[in-house]
């Protein structure tokens, strides 16, 4: 058995601006590459750790949008990440909200115009 979600691509129009934004917000480095004629900035992927691969993608078929599919990126400090995103120019779309026991979510619009969701999970105090 396997998890059905295995890869995501976030459309961008300005790769330098997009990588600088995501680097600042998440504190990560990207591997820049070309795949099938499209510019890609690959999110870090750690072997042996659960999760799917992802990339920022620039090409003719990649159109940033606030509508449509919504991806959730895992974070450990959602309030800090949202504050950093807003300081970097993102627009808050949905404030940090506890939606279940041990789960908080939030959403922002990135500099490319995409809706990006965040999710933090923690173990409730017993």
N, C-alpha and C positions, 0 to 999 in steps of 0.2 A: 504494500500500500504506500501511497505517496500523497503529499500535499498538492492540490491542483494548481495553486499559484506558484509560478516558478521564475518569472521575470517581469519587470515593468520598465517602461520608458516614458520619461517626462519630456514633452516637446519643448524646444527652446528656439528662439530666433537669434539670440546673441550668446554664443557659447562662453565667451570670456566673462560676460556679465553674470550669466547663470552659474558658472562654476565658482566665481568669486562669492556670490550670494550663498550658495549651499555650503561652501567651505567655511564661511563665517558663521552661519547658523548652526551647523552640525559639527564643526571642527574636524572635517574629513578631507582627505586628498583623493583626487580622481586619477584614473588611468585614461589618458586621451588616446583615441584610436579612430580608425575609419572602418565601417562595416557596410558593405554593399553600397558604397558611395555616400554614406551618411556620416557626419561627424558624431562621435559618441564620447561621452565622459562617463566611464564606468564607476559606479559606487564601489567602495571597498567590499570585498567578499572574503569571509574567513572560512577556510575549509573546516569541516567538522562541526560547524555551528548552524543551528536551524535558521531558516530564512531563505528568501529568494534573492536573485541578483537583480540589479537595476542600473539604469543609465539615464543621463541627460542626452537627448537626441535632437540633432539638427539636420533637417533635410526637407525635400519637397513635400513629403507626405506627413510631416510632423507640424501640427498647428496647435499652439497653446490655446487653452480654453478654460474658462471657469465652469463651464457646463460639462455634463457627461460623467465619465468614469471618475471615481474618487479613490485615491490610494491613501492608506494610512501608514505613516512612518513611525516606527517604535522609538520612543525616547525615554530616558530615565528621570528627567526633570522638566516636565512639560511647561511649567510657568517660566522657567529660565529660557527654554528654547523659544517660546512664543515672544518673550521680551526681546530676545536677540534678533528674531526674524523681523519684528516691527522696527527695531533700531536700524536694521539693514534695509528698510524700505518696504517691507511686506505690509499688506493691509489685513487686519483681523476680520475674518468672516464669521467665526463662531468662537466665543470666548471659552477659556478652559472651563470645562463642566464635568462633574462626576456623573457618569451615566450608569453606573452599576457598582456593586461592591468590588473595590479594588481596581476600577477602571476610570480614567479621565481621558477626555478627548478635547481637541481644539482644531480650528481650521484657519488658514491664511491664504491670501492670494500672493503668489510669488511675483518677482519682478518681470517675469515673462507673461503673466496673466493666467497661470494655472491655479486651480484650487488644490491645495495640499492639506491633508489632514494629519494630525499627530495623535498618537495614543500612548498613554503611560499606564502600565499595570503595576500594581504593588500588592503585597500580602497585607490584608487588613489586620490590625492589632487584635489579638485574642485575649 
